[in-house]
Amino acid sequence: MRLLVAAMFLAAASPVFADTTAGKVLTFNPKTRTLVLDDKTVWQLDPATQMPDSLTPGDSVKIVYTGGGENGIDKVLEITRG
């Protein structure tokens, strides 16, 4: 019984399961919040997406997102340099 309670607690406390990808910035338009990586993938960013103050071509980035939705991406959670 204790094991079951511990498992339930851990499941409730664990963060949302997220996917990640990485690449280099090809272009970033801060006005439209559109990011294009060097592999030509286009990421439309929500105003709530946590990200660096500026992104310039050639920056290496890591994108954390949740899967789902029509295009396989539900929400971009965070972008970090790296």
C-alpha positions in Angstrom: 0.0 0.0 0.0 2.8 2.4 0.8 4.4 1.7 -2.5 1.2 2.6 -4.3 0.8 5.9 -2.3 4.5 6.7 -3.1 4.0 6.0 -6.8 0.8 8.2 -6.9 2.7 11.0 -5.2 5.6 10.9 -7.6 3.3 10.8 -10.6 1.4 13.9 -9.4 4.7 15.7 -8.5 6.5 15.0 -11.8 6.7 17.7 -14.4 4.8 17.5 -17.7 6.5 15.1 -20.0 8.2 17.1 -22.7 10.1 16.5 -25.9 13.3 18.3 -27.0 15.1 19.2 -30.1 18.2 21.2 -30.9 19.6 23.2 -33.8 21.1 26.4 -35.0 19.1 29.5 -35.6 18.7 30.4 -39.3 16.3 33.3 -38.7 14.2 34.7 -35.9 11.6 37.4 -36.3 10.8 38.9 -32.8 7.7 40.7 -34.2 6.0 37.6 -35.4 7.8 35.3 -32.9 8.8 32.9 -35.7 12.0 30.9 -35.4 13.5 29.0 -38.3 16.3 26.5 -37.6 19.0 25.4 -40.0 17.1 22.3 -40.8 14.3 24.5 -42.1 11.8 23.7 -39.3 9.6 26.6 -38.5 8.6 27.2 -34.9 5.8 29.6 -34.1 6.4 30.8 -30.5 3.7 31.8 -28.0 4.3 35.0 -26.0 4.5 32.8 -22.9 7.4 30.8 -24.2 10.5 31.3 -22.0 13.5 32.2 -24.2 16.6 34.4 -24.4 16.2 38.1 -24.9 17.7 37.9 -28.4 18.4 35.1 -30.9 20.8 35.7 -33.8 21.6 33.5 -36.8 24.1 30.8 -35.9 23.0 30.6 -32.2 22.7 27.0 -31.0 19.4 26.4 -29.2 17.5 23.7 -27.4 13.7 23.7 -27.7 11.5 22.1 -25.1 8.0 21.4 -26.2 5.0 19.2 -25.5 3.8 16.9 -28.3 0.3 16.7 -29.7 -1.9 19.0 -31.8 -2.4 18.9 -35.5 1.3 19.4 -36.4 2.7 17.2 -33.6 3.5 20.1 -31.4 1.1 21.3 -28.7 3.2 24.0 -27.0 6.7 25.3 -27.0 7.7 25.6 -23.4 11.2 26.9 -23.4 14.1 27.8 -25.7 17.6 28.0 -24.3 21.0 28.6 -25.9 23.2 25.6 -25.9 
